[in-house]
Amino acid sequence: MPRYDTRCFPFETSETPRARAMATDERILLCTDLDRTLLPNGPAPESPLARPLFHHLVEHEPLLLAYVSGRNRSLIEAAIREWDLPLPDYAVADVGTTIHRPQAGEWQVWEPWWTHIGRAWGRRTAADLAPLFDDFEELAPQAPEHQGRYKLSFHAPADTDHAALLARMQRRLGEQGLRASLVWSVDETRPIGLVDVLPPDADKLGAIRFLMRELGLGPEQLLFAGDSGNDLPVLASEIPAVLVANASDAVREAAEWAAHEAGHDDRLYPARGLSDDLNGNYAAGIIEGLVHYHPRMAEAVRRHLAHLQTSGS
């Protein structure tokens, strides 16, 4: 993959828009899913300039970047290398059950988040809960690298009646006096169903709300971008969100219904494409959502895009 040289961009002094805005708390916390949201690893076409433009915006504008992914830390780092992504300020990994902060070349686990979510399960971890589902024939444990301290993950057939399955799992947990958040999604590239068992509130939405509180930000200073079933709680929440244009029709319909039921129609924006250069898929959709909710960013987008078009970076 090409590497985008942001050093050549003409906004490199202490008086950059990013530096000024960070100092005056005009920050925007940009939280984005990775696979098939920022990463163009789905069947839809990617606008060639979208990812370089995303990279420039993160480097030079007042954006705090958080990757919010079902991937674990090592797989997030692999994606950063493979797709030449900017290093985030925060990484919400394992479907929200772990928060990392990359600092000085090290990825620090944010222990207060583990303390917070671990209370619901007492001293138990995800591994302690696994035997509860041994007799669920439709469930197959995912590989060890996809499990976490507070994330128990299974595969299931994509055509499973997932509502009935999750209800059975909740009953089993309830028999043990346990509460959990159960997340269903489908990896459409295979296709196969994915089931995650998490502590209550230890999903992407809970982690983003925790970040928001810790950073002293309000919902109007956030943007979330997603494409899949495990993004639905955020897409239907009070947090401004963009659904990238390459999301499936099923996810789009589910997100719009859930947002409407929650009274948050105005907090969900389905990307459609801004221009011939930004078709609404993947990074182009994230940028479109940024402009929709934060119109002041429109001029920055035009400026950076013009630079990329003329420089060939």
Secondary structure, DSSP 8 states (H G I E B T S, - for coil): -----GGGSS--STTSHHHHHHHTT--EEEEE-TBTTTB--SSS---TTHHHHHHHHHHHSSEEEEEE-SS-HHHHHHHHHHHT----SEEEEGGGTEEEEEETTEEEE-HHHHHHHHGGGTT--HHHHGGGGTT-TT-EE--GGG-BTTBEEEEE-TTS-HHHHHHHHHHHHHHTT---EEEEEEETTTTEEEEEEE-TT-SHHHHHHHHHHHHT--GGGEEEEE-SGGGHHHHTSSS-EEE-TTS-HHHHHHHHHHHHHTT-GGGEEE---SBTTB-SSTHHHHHHHHHHH-TTHHHHHHHHHHHHHHH--
